[in-house]
Amino acid sequence: MGFRCGIVGLPNVGKSTLFNALTETQAAQAANYPFCTIEPNVGQVSVPDDRLDQLAKIGGSAKTIPTQLGFVDIAGLVKGASKGEGLGNQFLGNIREVDAIVHVLRCFEDDDIQHVANKVDPLSDAEVVETELMLADLESLEKRVPAAAKKATGGDKEAKVMASVLGQALELLREGKPARLTEPNGDDEARVFAQAQLLTAKPVLYVCNVAEEDAANGNAMSEQVFAKAKSEGAEAVVVSAAIESELVAMEPDERAEYLADLGLTESGLSRVIRAGYKLLGLNTFFTVGPKEARAWTFHKGAKAPQAAGEIHTDFERGFIRAETIAFDDYVKFGGEAGAREAGKLRQEGKEYLVQDGDVMLFKFNV
């Protein structure tokens, strides 16, 4: 299962610095968090999860394999992108291909780094990007919705669903609101809405790039962004790209000491990765054995056979049952044998809703 977050933002906000720090940090920590480049502007970054190391130690696993999240450094945006200005078409096309948007906003003053608008205003910057995305969606829906409505009058059921849910999205956009606020009525509308691939329907994570001294608690500008995120049902995190760039060259011990001196318990990048994971509605289950302890990604609400399918399609096709231990029980009772003896190893069937942290062994037959 591959999920990708597209990093967007205006020039000189720290977008590329964030991407480079994400990829270089993971490369520097290859023993724990492997990184590989798929193409020049795409990086696969491991999701930090302390639980995996705990499970590997208890299970005597020779190695650990974290689950991963993709980050894409998307071409810069200028006003008029929706009309093809600058690299507008490439920018919009790249966003259409990602699952979520990581929107980097400049929340620091620095006379040496010029702002394209000659003023630092993260809310205004956010509006520039959002306006271009909304204009692109508006142009798309103003053609599609009337066509669907016309077909619907002729009795076309699919067109009726399309006219209903995309009509709702169109009204929101006309009011200056993103399409992700659309509320599909039923599975059919949800399916059609997802297939529409609207740019403003994608979940958003705002990354407030602050000065080093504001990395621990943020500042007045980042507070404005957090308020905006809350009002939209989006996520927001504070990061200092300058600090993250320095962390890349440090050894793990140095890194921990440096963060502690700044009043931080973890890097901003770890927060970005986890927030992106949460934004996409993802959870993790684990498999543990002598060869490896491994983290696997699944969508919240997935049933046991679907989770099994993340490992191999045969596991889902021939699913029989899943031997399941909650993470806390696995740790408390010292592994599988202890959990089994304590009655904490459960035999779960096809209707079981997998929980975050489940340690699972799938039984199947094909």
N, C-alpha and C positions, 0 to 999 in steps of 0.2 A: 504494500500500500504506500504510494508516494504522495506526499502533500507538499505544496510549495507556497511560500509566502513571498510576495513581490515587494521589494523595498522601493518606495517612491518618495519624492520630495523635490523641492525647488533647488536650484544650484546653491552651493555653499552652505548647506544646512547640516552636513555631516553624513549624508547618505552613503557615499562610497567608503568613507572612513569606517562606518559601522559595518558594512559588508566585509571589508578587508579584515577588520578585527575579528569578526565572526569566523571567517574561514581560517585566518592565520592562527588564531587562538586554538581552534580545534586541531589544526595540523601540529601545533607545538605540543599538544597533549595527546598525541597519537596512541599512547599506551592505553589510555582510558577512554578517549573520545575520538575515534577515527574520523578522518575527514577525507573526502575525495572530490576532485573537481570533475564535473560532468561536461561542462563546456566553460569557456572563459568567464562568463558572468553568472554561473550557477554553482552553488556549493551545497553539499549535503552535510548538515551539522548534527551531531549527536545530541539527544535531549538529556541534560544532566538529571540523574535520578540516583540518590544515595541508596535506595532500596536494592538496586541491582548488585552493588558490591556486598551488601549484607547477605543477600541470598547466595551469592557465589562463595562466600566464606563459609557459611553454614553447610552448603551443599558440596563443598570441596571441588568446585568447578575450576577447570584449568584456565578458562578465560571468560571474559564478559563481552557481550555484544549489545550495546545500547540500541534503542530505537532512534530513528532519524527524522529530521525535518529539513526540507529544502528551502534555501533562500536564493532569490533571484535579484541581481542588481539591475533594476530596470532603467532604461534610457531616461535622461532628464526631461523635465516638462517645462514648457513655456506657455504663456497665455496664448490661446488660440489653437491648442493641440487638437481639440475636437474638430477643427477645420483643416488639420494637416500642417499647422505651423510647426517649425522646428522639426523634431523627430516625432511629431504628434501621432502619426499613424502607427509607427513602431511602438511607441509608448502605450497606446491604447490596446494594440494587439497583444503585447506582452502581458498587460494586466488581465486581459480576457482569459489567458492561459493559467493564471495562478488561482489558488484556492482562497487566499486572504491577502489583504493589503497591510503592509507595515509602513506607516506614514511618518517619516522623520521630520520633526519640526524644530527649528532653531529657537532655543530658549536661553541664549547667552548673548552678551554684548562683547564685541571685539572689533576695535577700529581697524585692525590689520586684515580682517576678513570682510570684504564688501558684501552687502546684501543686495540682491537684485532690485529690490524696491527702495533701497537706501534707508530702510528702517526695520527694526526687529519687532515683528508682530506675528507670533505663531498662529493666532486665530485667523488673521488675514491670509497668511500663507496657506493654511488649510483650506480656506475658502476658494483660493485660486485653483488648487488641484481638484477639489470637489465639484466646482462649477464646470470644469472641462469634462469630468466624468458624467455629470448630470446632462450636459448638453449633448454628449454622444448618445446617451440612453434615450433622451427625448427624441432625437432625430430618428432613432431606430423604431421607437414605439409609435410615433406619430404616423408611421407608414403601416406598421403591423396591426395595430389595434383596429382602425377603421376597416381594414381588409378582413380581419377575423370577424368583426361585428356583422359585416355584410354576408359572409358565409354562414354565420350563426342563424340569420333570419331564414336561411334555406334549409334549416334542420341539421346542420353539421354539428355533431355533439362535441368534437374536439375543438372546433372553432368557438363554440359557446364557452367552453372552459377557458380558452385562451383570451377571449374578449373580456371575460370577467376578471381574471387575475391580473392580466397585463393592463387592463383598463384601470384597475386600482393603482397599479404601479405608476401609470402615466399621470394620474391625478396627483399623486404624491410629488412626482418630479415637477409638475407645473406649479406646485406650491413651494418649490425650492427644498424639498425633502428627499433623502435618498430612497431608492427602491427597496432597500433591506427592511424598511418599516412596513412593507406589504404583509398582509396576513392572509395567506392562502386558505381557502375553505375546502378542506378535505385533501386526500392523497392525490387526486387527479390534478387539482390546481397547484399543489406543491411540486409535482413532477414537471408540469408545463413551465412553472416559474423558474425552476432550476435549469431547465433546458434553454431558457431564454438567454442565459449567460449575461445578464445585465451587470455592467461595471459597478454600479452603486449598490448592487445586491450583495456584494462580497463583504464579509466581516472585516472590520478595521481595527488595527492596533496602532495607537499613537505613541511614538517614541519621542520623548522630550529630551533633546540633546542640550545638556546644561554644562556650565563651567565646572571645573574640578571642585571648587569649594561648595557647590550646590548638589554634589552627587548623592549625598546621604539623605537630604531632606527636600530637594527641589527648591523652587523659588516662586515668586508671584506669577511668572509667565507659565510655568508648568502647572500651577494650580488652576489657571484658566483652562488649560488643555484637559486636565482631569475632569473639570466640571462639564466641559463639552462632551467628553467621552461618556460620562455618566448619563447625560441627557439623551444620548443616542443609543445607549446599550452597547457601547464599544468598550475596548480595554485601553489602558494607558500605563506606561512605565517611564521612569526617569533613568537616563543613561548619560554618562560623560564620555563622549567618543575619545576625548584626549586621554582620559585614564585608561580606557580599553586598549588604545594603541600602545601605551606604555606597558601594560600587563603582558602583551604578546611576547615580549623579549625576556620575560622573567621566568625563573624556575618556580615550581609550585610553592616551595617554602617562602621564597621572596614575595610571591604574589599574595599569599595569605597575610603576611606581615604588612605589606603595603596597603592592602584593603583595610586591615584592622586600624592602621594609623589614620585612615580617612573616615573611620566610623562605619565601615561597610562589612557585611558578613559574607557577601558573595559578589561576583562581577555583575555588571549591568547586563552583559550578554546572556548570562544564565537566566536572568529575569525575562529578557526579550524572548528567548527560546521557549521558556515555559509558558509565557503569556500567549505566544503564537499557538502553542499546542492546545491550550485551554480555549482559545478563540475559535479553533476549528472543531471544538466539541469532541476532542480525542481523549482516550484513556489508555492505560497500559496494563497488559497482563504479562506474566512471566512463565518461562519454562526453565527448569533447573535440572542439570545432570552433571556427571563427572567431567564431560568434555567442555561444556559451556553453560553459563547462565545467560539467558537472553531475554530482552524486553521486546514486546510486540505491541503494535498500535492497533486500536480498534475504536470504532465510533461508539459513543455513549448510546446505550439502548440496544447494542448488538446481543444476539443470543449465542449460545455456546457453539453451534455449528458454523456460524459466521466467523467467530473468532478462530475456530479451527482452520477455516479457509484461508486465514492470513498466513498460516504456515505452509499449507499446500491444499490445492483444490480437492485432492483425493480425501483429505481429512474431513472436509465439509460434505463431500458426496457420500462417503461411507460412514458418517458419524454414528457412533453407538452411544457413547457417554463421555463425560469429562470428570476425571478425578480432580477435585478442586480443594485448595487450602487457601484461606485468607492470609494475606501477607503477615498480619500481626500474629496469627496463630503459628505460621511457619517459623517465625522468629522466636516466639515465646516457648515453643516446644522443641526447638532445636532441629527442625527439618521434617522431612516426610515421615520417617519412622515414629518420631515423637508425636507428631500431629495425628497420625493414624491411631496410635495407642490411646491418645486422649479423646478420640472420637471426633476430631476436628477435620478429618479428611472426608469430604462429601462426594457422593456419586450424583452428578448432575446430568439431566437429560436435555432434550432438544429445545425445551422452552425456557431454560435457565438464562437469565439476564446476567451477563458477565459483569463483574464489579472491578473497579480500578484496584490493582494490586493483587488480584487473584493469581495464585501459582497453580498451573494447570498441566495435566497430562491427558491427552486425548486418546480414546480408544476408537478404532474405526476398522471397517472391513469393506474392501472393494474387489 
